[in-house]
Amino acid sequence: MVNFQHDTRINAPRDVVWDWHSREGAFDRLTPPWEHMESISSPPDLSPGGRRVIRMKLGPFKMKWVAEHTDLIEGELFADRMVRGPFKRWWHTHRLVEEKRDVTIVRDEVSYDLPFGFLGRLFGSRYVRKMVLRMFTSREISLKRDIWRHQSFSDLPRKRILVSGASGLIGSQLIPFLDTGGHEVIQLVRRKPTNQNQRYWNPEKGELDPLLFEGIDAVIHLGGVGIGDKRWTKKRKEAIVSSRKESVTLLSETMASLKEKPEVFIVASAIGIYGDRGDEDIDENSPHGKGFLTDTALIWESSADAARTAGIRTIHLRSGIVLTPKGGALGRMLFPFKMGAGGPIGSGKQWMSWISIDDHIAAVQHLMMTTKCEGPYNLTAPNPVRQKSFAKTLGRVLRRPAFAPLPGFVVRILFGELARPLLLEGQKVHPRRLLESGFEFEHQSLEDALRDSLGKWKKE
């Protein structure tokens, strides 16, 4: 039996830390970003007997982890054990110790046994101990960061929020983050709802019940057909535009028709609105560019005009490259880089304006809660980098070479029309308005952001 303990010191009262853990989104926020884990079913609370079923991947193997809550002292302690999973035994006790006023220690006590007896301990002990330490280090970082972000708005009422695009790359992290902050989140889905937090709509058919907006304070729209998921055929480009225009217009016009309107409408957009600008420094005052991505973003943002005209505070999230190993640009790069086949794309001189997933979702909450914020905001970190520098930094973090170039003509053959605007061109974008609004970035350095998201922290 191996015993492991990890202490996390939080500058917040114990009841605040307990409330964070007791909310549904806590599991997702505590899951390390590089882990392939998905909660299939979850218990309603922390009471003994409740079970969580997790779908997970360990290397090439897929399996389920079933955890059952065993003990509960309200406000102080809860515990769970593994009923089914990769270990022979696993017990986990979470203690919340009040060190002093407004300082809480979260003490994670874990006892586990490896399978296969002596052979399991001989060959797996060191690897598993390293994996467990890495996991709890990530949990500590996420917990401290989230509570700090939420405490920044602790004097303001929590909001009731309607979110579309909940299952996407950003929505899947934004919703748990908002939930652990005490906001009530309702998801708009295009299929039959499967739980009490979901509501049906169908923007293609113009189906959206105005009654869904009763008591809603904020609407966040993140939906739309993926821009870089497939080659751009004529049909694909039409779907990219129509999915954005139809959904935003339906939300905007429905809200504008209401007697009691939501206070804020936040709509996804992209820095592609600026087009290819070479080495030009770009902020929200810069003129628009040219090309398909620019035209798409302009239609995207103008589709919210009805809400804006009706007096609803409307915000456009002009997002850059969102860094998360779960998908997007970084997710696609990881395999070739881990294999030592990463390197510059094309000339490598094109600018990459990036932002960490945690800074992105925190910025959305910041813009929602800060009433003076309105209009377009660049959601990019303050320090964009050239693609060649990005590749070199990722290689250094992964301890892999990063000099295998991918020539421009090969990129165009592989990806077709989307290759130039998405991979071979770029923008040097700065988050001027976001900084002026008082937002504080967690990750201003690309290397720090990559190390954090991949669990590759430097040893001190």
C-alpha positions, 0 to 999 in steps of 0.5 A: 500500500502506498500513501500519498499526501498533497497540501494546497494552501488557498487564500480564501475562507473554508466555506468558499473552498467547500462550495467550489468542490461541491459544484458539478464543474469541479471534476472537470476543472480538477482534471489535468488538461493533458488527461483523456478523461470524460465523466459519463455520469456523476452523482448529484452531490458528495453524499456517501453512495453516489457514484461517478463513472469516468471514461479514460485512456491510459496510453493505448488502453481505454477503460472506465473508472468508477468512483464511489463517495464513502464519507462526508462531513459537511464543510470539512471532509469528503472521501471516495474509493475506486470501485472499478479502474486501473488500480487494485485499490484506491482511496482518496480523502479530501480534507479542508483545514482552516489554517487561519481566517481566510486561509484554507488548506486542501489536504488530499490523502491518497492510499493505493495499491498497484495491480499484478502484485510484486511485478506491478510494484517493481515495474510501475511504482516509480511511474505511478508515483510520478503520475500522481504527483503531476496530477495533484500539482495540476489540481493545485494550480487549477484550484488556486487559479479558479478561486482567485478569479472568482473571488475577484467578483465575489461582491457581485451577484452570480448570473444565470447564463445561457450558453450555446456551443457547450461541447466545443473546445472552449465551451467544455471548459468555460461551463465548468469554470462558470459553474464552480464560480456559483453561476447557473449555466443552462446549455442550448443543445440541438438534440433532445435534452438529456438533463435539467441544465439543457434546452433545445433549439434549432437555428437552421429551422429558426426554432428558439423558444423566447421563454428560455430567456426568462431570468437570463442575465447573460447569453454566450454564443460559441457555436458554429461549424469548425473553420479548420476541421475540414478542407474548404469546399464550396459547400463547407464554406457556405456551412461555415458562414450560414452556421454563424449567421443563422445562429447569431441572428436568431439569438439576437432578434429573439432577445431584441423582441423580449420585454425583459432582455438579458443584460449582456450578449457575448459572441465568439469571433476571431482575429481572422477579421484582420486578415494577413497583416505581416509584421503590422501591430494590430489592436481593436482599432485596426482596419479589417482585412480581406479574404474569406475569414475576414468576410466570415467574421464581419458577417458573424459580428454584424449578425448581432446588430439587433441585440446591440440596437435593442440596448443589450451590451454586446461583446465580440470575442476576437479569439486567437489560437487557443492553447489546449492539448485537448484539441485545436492547433496545439492538439493537432501539433502534439503527436508529430512533435512528440515523434520528433517530426515537428518544426516550422510551417512554411517560412516560419515567419508568420505571426501566431497570436495565442492565448491559454485556455484558462486565460480565455475562459477567465477573460469571458467571465471578466468581460461578462461581469465588468459592465463597462465592457462592450464591443470587440475584444482581442482574446490573445496574450500580450506577446505573440510569436512567430511560428518558427519560435512557437515550434522551437518553444514547443519542442523545448517543452517536450524535449524533442527536436523541432527543426523538421520543416513543412514546406508551404507547397506541401501544406497547400497540397495537404490542406487546400485553400485553408492552408494560406489564411490559417497556416501560412499567414498570420497577424501580430495581434495585441489585447489592448482593450482587454488590458485596459479593462483591468484583466490580468493574464496568467500566461504572458509567456508562451513557454509558461502557457505550454508547460502549464497545459502539458504538465511540463513545469520546470524543476525549481 
